[in-house]
Amino acid sequence: MKTVMIVDDASTVRMFHKMLVSTPDRIIEEAENGVEALEKAIGTQVDLFLVDVNMPKMDGYRLCKEIRRNEALRAVPIIMVSTESANRDAERAYQCGANYYMTKPVDADMLKLVVSAVIGGGSNE
């Protein structure tokens, strides 16, 4: 079983992303912001973070930096998802340690493909 942590302050976006990446062999965890995501991730096996950029309390860039600073989490892949589509936004995400950057609304097939490429498998493809 692989665990995907979906971090977004919008419940509808979390629900949509969960629908897209859920498979029988994946556990989906959800968090509303970066603080909650870090709290849930500590002591948990997370195989992938799917992170929104614009969130209250701790945005996606800061969360990404915090994940990379944490010994137990630093190797976990991060896909950042944002409404920000300028090249500088993607560059900033990569500078913070993101492995992949996608703009909202995400292309459903592309998200499934990227998640499967990063953590493998997926029975819903």
Secondary structure as UniProt FT lines:
FT   STRAND          2..7
FT   HELIX           11..21
FT   TURN            24..25
FT   STRAND          26..31
FT   HELIX           34..41
FT   TURN            42..43
FT   STRAND          48..52
FT   HELIX           60..69
FT   TURN            71..75
FT   STRAND          78..82
FT   HELIX           87..96
FT   STRAND          100..103
FT   HELIX           108..119
FT   TURN            123..124
//
